[in-house]
Amino acid sequence: MATRDEFLEHLWTNHINVYMQEDWIDKEIAMSQRYPNAPFADIGPILSRLLALGATRRELSLIARTAEYNGAFDALYALGGQPGVEGVDHVGLAESLLMADPSGLEGRPGSAPEKTS
């Protein structure tokens, strides 16, 4: 079982910062084209339109990264109010998420990692 710090690091590495690799954009567009009635398929045309209007993949990725952070924070915060969740030391867990940013900048400008090739 992962420690609290390992769990928070996992969230940053595998869920929050993963959007900065930018490959999710083409995947979402392709999935929306292939399955136009799938849940959340409306994001593909929106992403295509934003790219056509001049938004960069990094800019879109920063938006997605923020949304992912907010979702993780909200889920952890909700966990904090739930009694009986075994094996989870959830007191202050949501608040600890921002401090666990591997850049040390707590999500501030410049904290997002660069895309790796």
N, C-alpha and C positions, 0 to 999 in steps of 0.2 A: 504494500500500500504506500502511495506517495505521501511525503510530508506536505504540510501546508504550503511551504515555500515551493516545493517541486510542483504541486498542483497549480499554484498561481503562475509559475514559470511556464508550465504546459499551456495554460490559457493564452498567455502572451505569444508564445512561439507557434502554437498549432492552430490558434483560432483568431487572435487579434491581428498580429503582424503578418500572417500568411497572405492577407490581401495585398500586401505591398509587392508581391511577385507579379501582379497584374494579369496572370493567366486566367483568373476567374472571369474576366470581362468577356473574352471570346467564348469561354465555356457557357456562360449565361446566354449570350446571343445565340449560339448554336442550339442550345437546348430549347430556347424559346421558339426558334424556327422549326425545329423538329417536332416539338410537342406544344403547339400554341395554346392548348387548353389545360396544360399542367398547372399546378399551384405555382404562383409567382411568375408565370411565363410572361407577364406584362413587362418585366424588367428588361428583356432583350431589346424590344423596340426603343425603350427609353434610353438605354445605353448607346444604341446605334445613333440615335438622334443627338445625344450629348456629344459623342465623338465627332459627328458631322458638323456640329456647331463650334467645334474647336476645343472642347474639354480634353485635357490630356489623360492618359491612362493613370498617371500618378495622382492627379486630382480626384478622379473617380475612386481610386483605391484608398485615398485618404478619407473620403466620405464613407466607404464601406468599412474601413478600419474603425472609424468612430462609431458607426452603427453597431459593429460587433462588440466593441468595448462596452457600449451602453447596454446591450443585451446581456452580456456576461455580468456586468455590475448589477443590473436589475434582478437577474436570476439569483445571484449570490445574496443580494439584499433580501429577496423574498424568502430564501432559505433561512436567513437569520431569524425570521419571525416564526419559524415552524418548529414546534416542539416535537421531539421523538425522531428526528433525523439522526439515525445511529451512525457512529463512526466519523462524523463531521464536526470538527470544532469550528462552528460557523459564527461565533461571536466576533464581530469586526471583520469578517472575511471580505465583504464587499469593499470596505474602506481600505483593506490591505491590497486590493487589486491594483490600484493606481500606483502605489508605492513599489509594486513588484515589476514595473516597467523595466525591462533589461537595459534600456538606454540610460536609466537613472534620471530621466527628465520628467517622469510622471505624466507622460502623454502630451507634454507641451510641444510647441513648434520645434521641429528639428529632431523629434524623438523617433519618427518613423524610419525604419531601416530602408536602405536603398535596395532596389531590385538587384538580385544576383543573376548572373548570366547562366 
